[in-house]
Amino acid sequence: MAIASMIVQPAGEHTHTVIAALEDICGITVHSVTAKEEIIIVVETDSLAEVTQIASQVEQLSHVLGVFPAYISTADEPLS
């Protein structure tokens, strides 16, 4: 399993729109919103590859300026 924490930077006044879109993506939990309107999310998937796919999907959402990983763990993922 892979777990990642990411900061999502929404454009302007679109924080709630971006949160609604994030909540529709399987594997994402919206954790909180900072005073600067940055959205903190947690991503839980079966692999690091899926974390990367989800991050790319989030980047493609309307009104998202950027996605910034803060923490990634794959401690129990098999080495190959």
PDB file with SEQRES, HELIX, SHEET and CRYST1 records, atoms N, CA, C and O in Angstrom:
SEQRES   1 A   80  MET ALA ILE ALA SER MET ILE VAL GLN PRO ALA GLY GLU          
SEQRES   2 A   80  HIS THR HIS THR VAL ILE ALA ALA LEU GLU ASP ILE CYS          
SEQRES   3 A   80  GLY ILE THR VAL HIS SER VAL THR ALA LYS GLU GLU ILE          
SEQRES   4 A   80  ILE ILE VAL VAL GLU THR ASP SER LEU ALA GLU VAL THR          
SEQRES   5 A   80  GLN ILE ALA SER GLN VAL GLU GLN LEU SER HIS VAL LEU          
SEQRES   6 A   80  GLY VAL PHE PRO ALA TYR ILE SER THR ALA ASP GLU PRO          
SEQRES   7 A   80  LEU SER                                                      
HELIX    1 AA1 THR A   15  GLU A   23  1                                   9    
HELIX    2 AA2 LEU A   48  GLU A   59  1                                  12    
SHEET    1 AA1 4 ILE A  28  VAL A  33  0                                        
SHEET    2 AA1 4 ILE A  39  THR A  45 -1                                        
SHEET    3 AA1 4 ALA A   2  PRO A  10 -1                                        
SHEET    4 AA1 4 VAL A  64  SER A  73 -1                                        
CRYST1    1.000    1.000    1.000  90.00  90.00  90.00 P 1           1          
ATOM      1  N   MET A   1       0.846  -1.182   0.000  1.00  0.00           N  
ATOM      2  CA  MET A   1       0.000   0.000   0.000  1.00  0.00           C  
ATOM      3  C   MET A   1       0.881   1.231   0.000  1.00  0.00           C  
ATOM      4  O   MET A   1       1.940   1.258   0.628  1.00  0.00           O  
ATOM      5  N   ALA A   2       0.432   2.246  -0.710  1.00  0.00           N  
ATOM      6  CA  ALA A   2       1.115   3.529  -0.741  1.00  0.00           C  
ATOM      7  C   ALA A   2       0.196   4.584  -0.138  1.00  0.00           C  
ATOM      8  O   ALA A   2      -1.003   4.625  -0.415  1.00  0.00           O  
ATOM      9  N   ILE A   3       0.785   5.428   0.687  1.00  0.00           N  
ATOM     10  CA  ILE A   3       0.049   6.528   1.312  1.00  0.00           C  
ATOM     11  C   ILE A   3       0.830   7.804   1.051  1.00  0.00           C  
ATOM     12  O   ILE A   3       2.047   7.849   1.231  1.00  0.00           O  
ATOM     13  N   ALA A   4       0.119   8.841   0.624  1.00  0.00           N  
ATOM     14  CA  ALA A   4       0.769  10.117   0.346  1.00  0.00           C  
ATOM     15  C   ALA A   4      -0.078  11.256   0.875  1.00  0.00           C  
ATOM     16  O   ALA A   4      -1.308  11.193   0.881  1.00  0.00           O  
ATOM     17  N   SER A   5       0.601  12.287   1.316  1.00  0.00           N  
ATOM     18  CA  SER A   5      -0.048  13.536   1.694  1.00  0.00           C  
ATOM     19  C   SER A   5       0.390  14.571   0.668  1.00  0.00           C  
ATOM     20  O   SER A   5       1.571  14.663   0.336  1.00  0.00           O  
ATOM     21  N   MET A   6      -0.560  15.344   0.172  1.00  0.00           N  
ATOM     22  CA  MET A   6      -0.262  16.337  -0.858  1.00  0.00           C  
ATOM     23  C   MET A   6      -0.962  17.650  -0.555  1.00  0.00           C  
ATOM     24  O   MET A   6      -2.009  17.684   0.091  1.00  0.00           O  
ATOM     25  N   ILE A   7      -0.366  18.718  -1.032  1.00  0.00           N  
ATOM     26  CA  ILE A   7      -0.966  20.048  -0.950  1.00  0.00           C  
ATOM     27  C   ILE A   7      -1.472  20.387  -2.347  1.00  0.00           C  
ATOM     28  O   ILE A   7      -0.721  20.330  -3.321  1.00  0.00           O  
ATOM     29  N   VAL A   8      -2.747  20.740  -2.435  1.00  0.00           N  
ATOM     30  CA  VAL A   8      -3.357  21.134  -3.708  1.00  0.00           C  
ATOM     31  C   VAL A   8      -3.608  22.635  -3.649  1.00  0.00           C  
ATOM     32  O   VAL A   8      -4.267  23.131  -2.736  1.00  0.00           O  
ATOM     33  N   GLN A   9      -3.073  23.352  -4.636  1.00  0.00           N  
ATOM     34  CA  GLN A   9      -3.250  24.807  -4.686  1.00  0.00           C  
ATOM     35  C   GLN A   9      -4.354  25.156  -5.687  1.00  0.00           C  
ATOM     36  O   GLN A   9      -4.150  25.048  -6.896  1.00  0.00           O  
ATOM     37  N   PRO A  10      -5.528  25.577  -5.186  1.00  0.00           N  
ATOM     38  CA  PRO A  10      -6.602  25.974  -6.099  1.00  0.00           C  
ATOM     39  C   PRO A  10      -6.404  27.413  -6.578  1.00  0.00           C  
ATOM     40  O   PRO A  10      -5.733  28.210  -5.921  1.00  0.00           O  
ATOM     41  N   ALA A  11      -6.991  27.730  -7.719  1.00  0.00           N  
ATOM     42  CA  ALA A  11      -6.930  29.091  -8.251  1.00  0.00           C  
ATOM     43  C   ALA A  11      -7.994  29.959  -7.592  1.00  0.00           C  
ATOM     44  O   ALA A  11      -9.145  29.550  -7.435  1.00  0.00           O  
ATOM     45  N   GLY A  12      -7.592  31.146  -7.216  1.00  0.00           N  
ATOM     46  CA  GLY A  12      -8.522  32.161  -6.726  1.00  0.00           C  
ATOM     47  C   GLY A  12      -9.545  31.680  -5.731  1.00  0.00           C  
ATOM     48  O   GLY A  12      -9.210  31.099  -4.699  1.00  0.00           O  
ATOM     49  N   GLU A  13     -10.788  31.929  -6.052  1.00  0.00           N  
ATOM     50  CA  GLU A  13     -11.908  31.626  -5.164  1.00  0.00           C  
ATOM     51  C   GLU A  13     -12.546  30.270  -5.464  1.00  0.00           C  
ATOM     52  O   GLU A  13     -13.743  30.093  -5.237  1.00  0.00           O  
ATOM     53  N   HIS A  14     -11.778  29.322  -5.965  1.00  0.00           N  
ATOM     54  CA  HIS A  14     -12.333  28.043  -6.401  1.00  0.00           C  
ATOM     55  C   HIS A  14     -12.061  26.896  -5.428  1.00  0.00           C  
ATOM     56  O   HIS A  14     -12.131  25.731  -5.821  1.00  0.00           O  
ATOM     57  N   THR A  15     -11.762  27.196  -4.203  1.00  0.00           N  
ATOM     58  CA  THR A  15     -11.442  26.160  -3.220  1.00  0.00           C  
ATOM     59  C   THR A  15     -12.562  25.136  -3.087  1.00  0.00           C  
ATOM     60  O   THR A  15     -12.302  23.933  -3.123  1.00  0.00           O  
ATOM     61  N   HIS A  16     -13.785  25.586  -2.936  1.00  0.00           N  
ATOM     62  CA  HIS A  16     -14.906  24.651  -2.732  1.00  0.00           C  
ATOM     63  C   HIS A  16     -15.178  23.809  -3.981  1.00  0.00           C  
ATOM     64  O   HIS A  16     -15.544  22.638  -3.878  1.00  0.00           O  
ATOM     65  N   THR A  17     -14.999  24.404  -5.148  1.00  0.00           N  
ATOM     66  CA  THR A  17     -15.173  23.662  -6.402  1.00  0.00           C  
ATOM     67  C   THR A  17     -14.135  22.552  -6.506  1.00  0.00           C  
ATOM     68  O   THR A  17     -14.458  21.426  -6.883  1.00  0.00           O  
ATOM     69  N   VAL A  18     -12.889  22.873  -6.172  1.00  0.00           N  
ATOM     70  CA  VAL A  18     -11.810  21.883  -6.234  1.00  0.00           C  
ATOM     71  C   VAL A  18     -12.037  20.795  -5.188  1.00  0.00           C  
ATOM     72  O   VAL A  18     -11.830  19.617  -5.480  1.00  0.00           O  
ATOM     73  N   ILE A  19     -12.453  21.157  -3.989  1.00  0.00           N  
ATOM     74  CA  ILE A  19     -12.735  20.157  -2.954  1.00  0.00           C  
ATOM     75  C   ILE A  19     -13.804  19.185  -3.436  1.00  0.00           C  
ATOM     76  O   ILE A  19     -13.662  17.975  -3.256  1.00  0.00           O  
ATOM     77  N   ALA A  20     -14.856  19.688  -4.038  1.00  0.00           N  
ATOM     78  CA  ALA A  20     -15.922  18.812  -4.534  1.00  0.00           C  
ATOM     79  C   ALA A  20     -15.385  17.839  -5.583  1.00  0.00           C  
ATOM     80  O   ALA A  20     -15.756  16.666  -5.585  1.00  0.00           O  
ATOM     81  N   ALA A  21     -14.527  18.312  -6.460  1.00  0.00           N  
ATOM     82  CA  ALA A  21     -13.942  17.443  -7.487  1.00  0.00           C  
ATOM     83  C   ALA A  21     -13.002  16.409  -6.869  1.00  0.00           C  
ATOM     84  O   ALA A  21     -12.973  15.258  -7.304  1.00  0.00           O  
ATOM     85  N   LEU A  22     -12.237  16.814  -5.863  1.00  0.00           N  
ATOM     86  CA  LEU A  22     -11.324  15.887  -5.186  1.00  0.00           C  
ATOM     87  C   LEU A  22     -12.090  14.770  -4.489  1.00  0.00           C  
ATOM     88  O   LEU A  22     -11.669  13.613  -4.509  1.00  0.00           O  
ATOM     89  N   GLU A  23     -13.206  15.118  -3.881  1.00  0.00           N  
ATOM     90  CA  GLU A  23     -13.993  14.124  -3.149  1.00  0.00           C  
ATOM     91  C   GLU A  23     -14.600  13.067  -4.070  1.00  0.00           C  
ATOM     92  O   GLU A  23     -15.024  12.011  -3.600  1.00  0.00           O  
ATOM     93  N   ASP A  24     -14.645  13.337  -5.372  1.00  0.00           N  
ATOM     94  CA  ASP A  24     -15.160  12.374  -6.345  1.00  0.00           C  
ATOM     95  C   ASP A  24     -14.094  11.390  -6.831  1.00  0.00           C  
ATOM     96  O   ASP A  24     -14.412  10.441  -7.549  1.00  0.00           O  
ATOM     97  N   ILE A  25     -12.838  11.607  -6.446  1.00  0.00           N  
ATOM     98  CA  ILE A  25     -11.753  10.732  -6.901  1.00  0.00           C  
ATOM     99  C   ILE A  25     -11.501   9.652  -5.857  1.00  0.00           C  
ATOM    100  O   ILE A  25     -11.211   9.944  -4.697  1.00  0.00           O  
ATOM    101  N   CYS A  26     -11.618   8.404  -6.289  1.00  0.00           N  
ATOM    102  CA  CYS A  26     -11.404   7.256  -5.404  1.00  0.00           C  
ATOM    103  C   CYS A  26      -9.963   7.260  -4.881  1.00  0.00           C  
ATOM    104  O   CYS A  26      -9.016   7.424  -5.650  1.00  0.00           O  
ATOM    105  N   GLY A  27      -9.812   7.077  -3.572  1.00  0.00           N  
ATOM    106  CA  GLY A  27      -8.491   7.025  -2.958  1.00  0.00           C  
ATOM    107  C   GLY A  27      -8.073   8.310  -2.288  1.00  0.00           C  
ATOM    108  O   GLY A  27      -7.068   8.338  -1.579  1.00  0.00           O  
ATOM    109  N   ILE A  28      -8.835   9.393  -2.502  1.00  0.00           N  
ATOM    110  CA  ILE A  28      -8.493  10.694  -1.916  1.00  0.00           C  
ATOM    111  C   ILE A  28      -9.404  11.002  -0.739  1.00  0.00           C  
ATOM    112  O   ILE A  28     -10.619  10.822  -0.810  1.00  0.00           O  
ATOM    113  N   THR A  29      -8.792  11.472   0.347  1.00  0.00           N  
ATOM    114  CA  THR A  29      -9.514  12.031   1.474  1.00  0.00           C  
ATOM    115  C   THR A  29      -9.062  13.474   1.633  1.00  0.00           C  
ATOM    116  O   THR A  29      -7.865  13.743   1.737  1.00  0.00           O  
ATOM    117  N   VAL A  30     -10.010  14.403   1.655  1.00  0.00           N  
ATOM    118  CA  VAL A  30      -9.670  15.801   1.914  1.00  0.00           C  
ATOM    119  C   VAL A  30      -9.495  15.934   3.412  1.00  0.00           C  
ATOM    120  O   VAL A  30     -10.432  15.710   4.179  1.00  0.00           O  
ATOM    121  N   HIS A  31      -8.288  16.301   3.827  1.00  0.00           N  
ATOM    122  CA  HIS A  31      -7.958  16.371   5.251  1.00  0.00           C  
ATOM    123  C   HIS A  31      -8.307  17.728   5.845  1.00  0.00           C  
ATOM    124  O   HIS A  31      -8.960  17.807   6.885  1.00  0.00           O  
ATOM    125  N   SER A  32      -7.869  18.799   5.181  1.00  0.00           N  
ATOM    126  CA  SER A  32      -8.121  20.140   5.719  1.00  0.00           C  
ATOM    127  C   SER A  32      -7.815  21.197   4.665  1.00  0.00           C  
ATOM    128  O   SER A  32      -7.327  20.901   3.574  1.00  0.00           O  
ATOM    129  N   VAL A  33      -8.123  22.448   5.035  1.00  0.00           N  
ATOM    130  CA  VAL A  33      -7.812  23.600   4.198  1.00  0.00           C  
ATOM    131  C   VAL A  33      -7.055  24.587   5.081  1.00  0.00           C  
ATOM    132  O   VAL A  33      -7.488  24.906   6.188  1.00  0.00           O  
ATOM    133  N   THR A  34      -5.923  25.062   4.578  1.00  0.00           N  
ATOM    134  CA  THR A  34      -5.103  25.987   5.362  1.00  0.00           C  
ATOM    135  C   THR A  34      -5.671  27.405   5.291  1.00  0.00           C  
ATOM    136  O   THR A  34      -6.590  27.683   4.520  1.00  0.00           O  
ATOM    137  N   ALA A  35      -5.114  28.283   6.096  1.00  0.00           N  
ATOM    138  CA  ALA A  35      -5.529  29.694   6.088  1.00  0.00           C  
ATOM    139  C   ALA A  35      -5.270  30.347   4.730  1.00  0.00           C  
ATOM    140  O   ALA A  35      -5.926  31.326   4.374  1.00  0.00           O  
ATOM    141  N   LYS A  36      -4.307  29.803   3.970  1.00  0.00           N  
ATOM    142  CA  LYS A  36      -3.996  30.320   2.630  1.00  0.00           C  
ATOM    143  C   LYS A  36      -4.823  29.634   1.545  1.00  0.00           C  
ATOM    144  O   LYS A  36      -4.532  29.778   0.357  1.00  0.00           O  
ATOM    145  N   GLU A  37      -5.865  28.879   1.955  1.00  0.00           N  
ATOM    146  CA  GLU A  37      -6.755  28.175   1.030  1.00  0.00           C  
ATOM    147  C   GLU A  37      -6.071  27.022   0.288  1.00  0.00           C  
ATOM    148  O   GLU A  37      -6.548  26.605  -0.767  1.00  0.00           O  
ATOM    149  N   GLU A  38      -4.968  26.504   0.821  1.00  0.00           N  
ATOM    150  CA  GLU A  38      -4.348  25.310   0.261  1.00  0.00           C  
ATOM    151  C   GLU A  38      -5.110  24.101   0.801  1.00  0.00           C  
ATOM    152  O   GLU A  38      -5.465  24.058   1.979  1.00  0.00           O  
ATOM    153  N   ILE A  39      -5.357  23.128  -0.058  1.00  0.00           N  
ATOM    154  CA  ILE A  39      -6.126  21.948   0.330  1.00  0.00           C  
ATOM    155  C   ILE A  39      -5.151  20.807   0.624  1.00  0.00           C  
ATOM    156  O   ILE A  39      -4.329  20.448  -0.219  1.00  0.00           O  
ATOM    157  N   ILE A  40      -5.252  20.250   1.816  1.00  0.00           N  
ATOM    158  CA  ILE A  40      -4.403  19.123   2.202  1.00  0.00           C  
ATOM    159  C   ILE A  40      -5.195  17.844   1.966  1.00  0.00           C  
ATOM    160  O   ILE A  40      -6.299  17.677   2.485  1.00  0.00           O  
ATOM    161  N   ILE A  41      -4.608  16.931   1.162  1.00  0.00           N  
ATOM    162  CA  ILE A  41      -5.277  15.664   0.882  1.00  0.00           C  
ATOM    163  C   ILE A  41      -4.394  14.494   1.290  1.00  0.00           C  
ATOM    164  O   ILE A  41      -3.172  14.618   1.368  1.00  0.00           O  
ATOM    165  N   VAL A  42      -5.029  13.362   1.547  1.00  0.00           N  
ATOM    166  CA  VAL A  42      -4.337  12.101   1.785  1.00  0.00           C  
ATOM    167  C   VAL A  42      -4.785  11.151   0.686  1.00  0.00           C  
ATOM    168  O   VAL A  42      -5.974  11.019   0.399  1.00  0.00           O  
ATOM    169  N   VAL A  43      -3.798  10.489   0.074  1.00  0.00           N  
ATOM    170  CA  VAL A  43      -4.067   9.532  -0.997  1.00  0.00           C  
ATOM    171  C   VAL A  43      -3.634   8.154  -0.508  1.00  0.00           C  
ATOM    172  O   VAL A  43      -2.494   7.975  -0.077  1.00  0.00           O  
ATOM    173  N   GLU A  44      -4.540   7.183  -0.573  1.00  0.00           N  
ATOM    174  CA  GLU A  44      -4.232   5.799  -0.206  1.00  0.00           C  
ATOM    175  C   GLU A  44      -4.542   4.907  -1.397  1.00  0.00           C  
ATOM    176  O   GLU A  44      -5.679   4.857  -1.867  1.00  0.00           O  
ATOM    177  N   THR A  45      -3.515   4.195  -1.886  1.00  0.00           N  
ATOM    178  CA  THR A  45      -3.667   3.320  -3.045  1.00  0.00           C  
ATOM    179  C   THR A  45      -2.867   2.041  -2.825  1.00  0.00           C  
ATOM    180  O   THR A  45      -2.181   1.880  -1.815  1.00  0.00           O  
ATOM    181  N   ASP A  46      -2.972   1.143  -3.790  1.00  0.00           N  
ATOM    182  CA  ASP A  46      -2.245  -0.123  -3.710  1.00  0.00           C  
ATOM    183  C   ASP A  46      -0.777   0.006  -4.095  1.00  0.00           C  
ATOM    184  O   ASP A  46       0.034  -0.844  -3.727  1.00  0.00           O  
ATOM    185  N   SER A  47      -0.423   1.067  -4.838  1.00  0.00           N  
ATOM    186  CA  SER A  47       0.963   1.179  -5.307  1.00  0.00           C  
ATOM    187  C   SER A  47       1.366   2.637  -5.510  1.00  0.00           C  
ATOM    188  O   SER A  47       0.526   3.533  -5.600  1.00  0.00           O  
ATOM    189  N   LEU A  48       2.671   2.841  -5.580  1.00  0.00           N  
ATOM    190  CA  LEU A  48       3.202   4.172  -5.855  1.00  0.00           C  
ATOM    191  C   LEU A  48       2.786   4.644  -7.247  1.00  0.00           C  
ATOM    192  O   LEU A  48       2.557   5.836  -7.453  1.00  0.00           O  
ATOM    193  N   ALA A  49       2.687   3.728  -8.194  1.00  0.00           N  
ATOM    194  CA  ALA A  49       2.250   4.086  -9.542  1.00  0.00           C  
ATOM    195  C   ALA A  49       0.849   4.697  -9.515  1.00  0.00           C  
ATOM    196  O   ALA A  49       0.576   5.658 -10.234  1.00  0.00           O  
ATOM    197  N   GLU A  50      -0.035   4.141  -8.690  1.00  0.00           N  
ATOM    198  CA  GLU A  50      -1.390   4.688  -8.578  1.00  0.00           C  
ATOM    199  C   GLU A  50      -1.382   6.073  -7.926  1.00  0.00           C  
ATOM    200  O   GLU A  50      -2.184   6.933  -8.291  1.00  0.00           O  
ATOM    201  N   VAL A  51      -0.487   6.291  -6.969  1.00  0.00           N  
ATOM    202  CA  VAL A  51      -0.358   7.629  -6.359  1.00  0.00           C  
ATOM    203  C   VAL A  51       0.016   8.635  -7.445  1.00  0.00           C  
ATOM    204  O   VAL A  51      -0.537   9.734  -7.501  1.00  0.00           O  
ATOM    205  N   THR A  52       0.947   8.254  -8.298  1.00  0.00           N  
ATOM    206  CA  THR A  52       1.379   9.120  -9.391  1.00  0.00           C  
ATOM    207  C   THR A  52       0.230   9.403 -10.353  1.00  0.00           C  
ATOM    208  O   THR A  52       0.066  10.535 -10.807  1.00  0.00           O  
ATOM    209  N   GLN A  53      -0.564   8.384 -10.665  1.00  0.00           N  
ATOM    210  CA  GLN A  53      -1.717   8.568 -11.555  1.00  0.00           C  
ATOM    211  C   GLN A  53      -2.738   9.521 -10.950  1.00  0.00           C  
ATOM    212  O   GLN A  53      -3.281  10.382 -11.642  1.00  0.00           O  
ATOM    213  N   ILE A  54      -2.995   9.365  -9.665  1.00  0.00           N  
ATOM    214  CA  ILE A  54      -3.967  10.236  -8.997  1.00  0.00           C  
ATOM    215  C   ILE A  54      -3.445  11.673  -8.951  1.00  0.00           C  
ATOM    216  O   ILE A  54      -4.212  12.610  -9.171  1.00  0.00           O  
ATOM    217  N   ALA A  55      -2.158  11.859  -8.669  1.00  0.00           N  
ATOM    218  CA  ALA A  55      -1.580  13.207  -8.650  1.00  0.00           C  
ATOM    219  C   ALA A  55      -1.731  13.866 -10.019  1.00  0.00           C  
ATOM    220  O   ALA A  55      -2.046  15.053 -10.105  1.00  0.00           O  
ATOM    221  N   SER A  56      -1.510  13.109 -11.082  1.00  0.00           N  
ATOM    222  CA  SER A  56      -1.684  13.633 -12.443  1.00  0.00           C  
ATOM    223  C   SER A  56      -3.145  13.989 -12.708  1.00  0.00           C  
ATOM    224  O   SER A  56      -3.441  15.002 -13.340  1.00  0.00           O  
ATOM    225  N   GLN A  57      -4.053  13.147 -12.219  1.00  0.00           N  
ATOM    226  CA  GLN A  57      -5.481  13.405 -12.382  1.00  0.00           C  
ATOM    227  C   GLN A  57      -5.880  14.693 -11.655  1.00  0.00           C  
ATOM    228  O   GLN A  57      -6.659  15.490 -12.179  1.00  0.00           O  
ATOM    229  N   VAL A  58      -5.349  14.890 -10.460  1.00  0.00           N  
ATOM    230  CA  VAL A  58      -5.652  16.105  -9.691  1.00  0.00           C  
ATOM    231  C   VAL A  58      -5.111  17.334 -10.413  1.00  0.00           C  
ATOM    232  O   VAL A  58      -5.775  18.369 -10.463  1.00  0.00           O  
ATOM    233  N   GLU A  59      -3.906  17.221 -10.972  1.00  0.00           N  
ATOM    234  CA  GLU A  59      -3.318  18.342 -11.717  1.00  0.00           C  
ATOM    235  C   GLU A  59      -4.187  18.776 -12.891  1.00  0.00           C  
ATOM    236  O   GLU A  59      -4.185  19.948 -13.268  1.00  0.00           O  
ATOM    237  N   GLN A  60      -4.925  17.837 -13.467  1.00  0.00           N  
ATOM    238  CA  GLN A  60      -5.766  18.113 -14.638  1.00  0.00           C  
ATOM    239  C   GLN A  60      -7.116  18.747 -14.287  1.00  0.00           C  
ATOM    240  O   GLN A  60      -7.828  19.216 -15.175  1.00  0.00           O  
ATOM    241  N   LEU A  61      -7.469  18.763 -13.001  1.00  0.00           N  
ATOM    242  CA  LEU A  61      -8.759  19.333 -12.605  1.00  0.00           C  
ATOM    243  C   LEU A  61      -8.810  20.833 -12.899  1.00  0.00           C  
ATOM    244  O   LEU A  61      -7.802  21.534 -12.805  1.00  0.00           O  
ATOM    245  N   SER A  62      -9.991  21.301 -13.252  1.00  0.00           N  
ATOM    246  CA  SER A  62     -10.179  22.741 -13.456  1.00  0.00           C  
ATOM    247  C   SER A  62      -9.871  23.478 -12.162  1.00  0.00           C  
ATOM    248  O   SER A  62     -10.209  23.012 -11.074  1.00  0.00           O  
ATOM    249  N   HIS A  63      -9.235  24.619 -12.289  1.00  0.00           N  
ATOM    250  CA  HIS A  63      -8.948  25.523 -11.176  1.00  0.00           C  
ATOM    251  C   HIS A  63      -7.860  25.015 -10.226  1.00  0.00           C  
ATOM    252  O   HIS A  63      -7.729  25.532  -9.116  1.00  0.00           O  
ATOM    253  N   VAL A  64      -7.079  24.017 -10.639  1.00  0.00           N  
ATOM    254  CA  VAL A  64      -5.945  23.558  -9.829  1.00  0.00           C  
ATOM    255  C   VAL A  64      -4.670  24.143 -10.440  1.00  0.00           C  
ATOM    256  O   VAL A  64      -4.378  23.939 -11.619  1.00  0.00           O  
ATOM    257  N   LEU A  65      -3.920  24.871  -9.614  1.00  0.00           N  
ATOM    258  CA  LEU A  65      -2.669  25.471 -10.075  1.00  0.00           C  
ATOM    259  C   LEU A  65      -1.486  24.534  -9.897  1.00  0.00           C  
ATOM    260  O   LEU A  65      -0.518  24.596 -10.655  1.00  0.00           O  
ATOM    261  N   GLY A  66      -1.567  23.657  -8.885  1.00  0.00           N  
ATOM    262  CA  GLY A  66      -0.461  22.739  -8.655  1.00  0.00           C  
ATOM    263  C   GLY A  66      -0.770  21.724  -7.578  1.00  0.00           C  
ATOM    264  O   GLY A  66      -1.657  21.916  -6.746  1.00  0.00           O  
ATOM    265  N   VAL A  67      -0.007  20.626  -7.616  1.00  0.00           N  
ATOM    266  CA  VAL A  67      -0.113  19.547  -6.631  1.00  0.00           C  
ATOM    267  C   VAL A  67       1.297  19.292  -6.116  1.00  0.00           C  
ATOM    268  O   VAL A  67       2.216  19.046  -6.897  1.00  0.00           O  
ATOM    269  N   PHE A  68       1.460  19.352  -4.795  1.00  0.00           N  
ATOM    270  CA  PHE A  68       2.781  19.264  -4.205  1.00  0.00           C  
ATOM    271  C   PHE A  68       2.836  18.162  -3.154  1.00  0.00           C  
ATOM    272  O   PHE A  68       2.239  18.301  -2.086  1.00  0.00           O  
ATOM    273  N   PRO A  69       3.550  17.057  -3.441  1.00  0.00           N  
ATOM    274  CA  PRO A  69       3.662  15.978  -2.453  1.00  0.00           C  
ATOM    275  C   PRO A  69       4.390  16.468  -1.203  1.00  0.00           C  
ATOM    276  O   PRO A  69       5.398  17.168  -1.299  1.00  0.00           O  
ATOM    277  N   ALA A  70       3.885  16.103  -0.050  1.00  0.00           N  
ATOM    278  CA  ALA A  70       4.523  16.458   1.211  1.00  0.00           C  
ATOM    279  C   ALA A  70       5.109  15.223   1.894  1.00  0.00           C  
ATOM    280  O   ALA A  70       6.114  15.312   2.599  1.00  0.00           O  
ATOM    281  N   TYR A  71       4.468  14.063   1.677  1.00  0.00           N  
ATOM    282  CA  TYR A  71       4.891  12.824   2.338  1.00  0.00           C  
ATOM    283  C   TYR A  71       4.419  11.656   1.490  1.00  0.00           C  
ATOM    284  O   TYR A  71       3.279  11.635   1.024  1.00  0.00           O  
ATOM    285  N   ILE A  72       5.307  10.676   1.290  1.00  0.00           N  
ATOM    286  CA  ILE A  72       4.925   9.449   0.592  1.00  0.00           C  
ATOM    287  C   ILE A  72       5.565   8.277   1.314  1.00  0.00           C  
ATOM    288  O   ILE A  72       6.755   8.295   1.630  1.00  0.00           O  
ATOM    289  N   SER A  73       4.740   7.239   1.574  1.00  0.00           N  
ATOM    290  CA  SER A  73       5.244   6.022   2.216  1.00  0.00           C  
ATOM    291  C   SER A  73       4.805   4.803   1.414  1.00  0.00           C  
ATOM    292  O   SER A  73       3.636   4.667   1.051  1.00  0.00           O  
ATOM    293  N   THR A  74       5.753   3.931   1.148  1.00  0.00           N  
ATOM    294  CA  THR A  74       5.474   2.657   0.484  1.00  0.00           C  
ATOM    295  C   THR A  74       6.137   1.544   1.283  1.00  0.00           C  
ATOM    296  O   THR A  74       6.617   0.566   0.709  1.00  0.00           O  
ATOM    297  N   ALA A  75       6.165   1.687   2.585  1.00  0.00           N  
ATOM    298  CA  ALA A  75       6.910   0.786   3.465  1.00  0.00           C  
ATOM    299  C   ALA A  75       6.521  -0.672   3.306  1.00  0.00           C  
ATOM    300  O   ALA A  75       7.385  -1.543   3.404  1.00  0.00           O  
ATOM    301  N   ASP A  76       5.258  -0.967   3.064  1.00  0.00           N  
ATOM    302  CA  ASP A  76       4.857  -2.362   2.963  1.00  0.00           C  
ATOM    303  C   ASP A  76       4.680  -2.835   1.517  1.00  0.00           C  
ATOM    304  O   ASP A  76       4.142  -3.916   1.275  1.00  0.00           O  
ATOM    305  N   GLU A  77       5.138  -2.016   0.551  1.00  0.00           N  
ATOM    306  CA  GLU A  77       5.043  -2.409  -0.855  1.00  0.00           C  
ATOM    307  C   GLU A  77       6.201  -3.347  -1.188  1.00  0.00           C  
ATOM    308  O   GLU A  77       7.340  -3.072  -0.810  1.00  0.00           O  
ATOM    309  N   PRO A  78       5.930  -4.458  -1.892  1.00  0.00           N  
ATOM    310  CA  PRO A  78       6.994  -5.409  -2.207  1.00  0.00           C  
ATOM    311  C   PRO A  78       8.053  -4.792  -3.124  1.00  0.00           C  
ATOM    312  O   PRO A  78       7.733  -4.009  -4.018  1.00  0.00           O  
ATOM    313  N   LEU A  79       9.301  -5.149  -2.895  1.00  0.00           N  
ATOM    314  CA  LEU A  79      10.393  -4.681  -3.743  1.00  0.00           C  
ATOM    315  C   LEU A  79      10.409  -5.531  -5.006  1.00  0.00           C  
ATOM    316  O   LEU A  79      10.266  -6.752  -4.946  1.00  0.00           O  
ATOM    317  N   SER A  80      10.583  -4.874  -6.154  1.00  0.00           N  
ATOM    318  CA  SER A  80      10.684  -5.629  -7.402  1.00  0.00           C  
ATOM    319  C   SER A  80      11.584  -4.950  -8.376  1.00  0.00           C  
ATOM    320  O   SER A  80      11.784  -5.449  -9.483  1.00  0.00           O  
TER     321      SER A  80                                                      
END                                                                             
